[in-house]
Structure formats: structure tokens, C-alpha cells
Amino acid sequence: MPTCNKCGAKWSYRKTLIKMMFTFGTVKKCPYCNKRQHINAATRKRTGKVSSFVVIPLLSLPAFLNLSLKIIIIGSLIISLLFFMLLPFIIELSNQEESDW
């Protein structure tokens, strides 16, 4: 779970999930001290890699395996749900915006 670098509070699973799903951008406010926290560059890279490992097979496998649209949609929903359920465990925060390079 992410920990605020300003107040040191460890965010709960629920609060992290809500912050990640319902606020856009890389700036999040700490639910305890209300200070701005940034998702660090390593986390952004990690989530980008994970999402590409999810999207690419979902787009290419149906052509090779002759899957029905129903199975593709259900599989996509299950994989997306798992991704969002695991997201709070891989989030790391920093006090300032970090460059991806």
C-alpha cells in the first residue's frame, strides 16, 4: 500500500483504490494530511508494462484461437478487474513529479 511521504500515513486498500479509480492524473491528495502526492516514475512504468501484457494478448489471441465475442468480453472484464484489484499494492508515491526518463 502507498505511504504518504509528508505525514507517513499508510493508505488503506479502499482509499487507495478510490483515489486511483476516481481521480485522473498522477497527482493524488493524501486522505490523511490532504497534501499532494505524486505517483512515482517506477510505478507508472510498471503499470504501463502490466497493462500492455493485458491488452496485447486480448487483441491478438481471438484471431489465433477462434474465440467468440462473449468469451473475449468476459475475459477482458476479468483481467481488468484483477488489474484494478492489484493496483493498490504496486503504487508508490513521491513528494514531487518524477520524469519518466
N, C-alpha and C positions, 0 to 999 in steps of 0.2 A: 504494500500500500504506500502511496506517496506520503512524504513527510514535509511539512511546511518548513522552509529554510529560515523564515523570520521568527516564528513562535515555537517551532519544534513539535507542533502537534501532528500526530499521525492521523491522516484522514481515514474515515471509516469506508468500508466497501460501498455502502449505499451512497454516501456523499460523493465519493469519487465517481461512481457510475453516473450519477445525476449530473455532476459537473462536466463530465466528458461527453455525455449524450445530448445535453440540452444547452450547451454554450459552444459557440464556434470560435475558432482561432486557437492560438497557443497560449493565450493569457487566461489564467483562471484565478479567481479570488479564493483565498483560504476561507473555509467556512467557520474557522475559529477566530482568527485575528482580522479577517477581511482585507488582508494585504495581497497585492498582486504577485502571483507566482507564474513562472513560465515552464512549459513542458520542454525538457532539455533536448538537445540535438540527437543524442543517442536513442532516446525514446521515439522521436519522430522517424528516425531511420529504421528502427526495429519494427514499428507498426507499419511502415511502408513496405518492408520486406514481407511481413506476415500477410498483409492484405494482397500483395501480388501473388503469393503462394496459394491464396484462396481463389482469387479471380481467374487467373490463367487456366487452372485445370477445369473450372466450371465452364469456361468458354470453349475449351478445346476437347474435353472428354466426350461430350454428346456426339460430336461428329465421328469419333472413332468407335464408340460403344453402342451407337444407335439407341440412345436413351429417349424416353418420352419427355414431353414438356413438363408434365406433372412431377416426374422424378427430379428433373433439373431444378424446378422451383422449390420443391421440398428440401432438396439437398442444399440449395443456396440459402434458404432460411435457416436451416440447422447450423450450417457453417458460420453464418453471420451472427447468429445468437451465441454460439460458442466463443467467437472472437470478442464480442462485446462483454461476455461474462468474464473472460480472462483479462480484458484490458486493464482493469484497476490494479492488477498485480504487476504489470510491467511499466507503469507510469512512474517517471522520476521528474522531480521539479528542480528549478533553479531560480535564483533571485533576479536574473537578467536574461534577456533574449540571447540565445546562442546561435551562431551561424551553423548552417548545415555542412559547411566545408571546413 
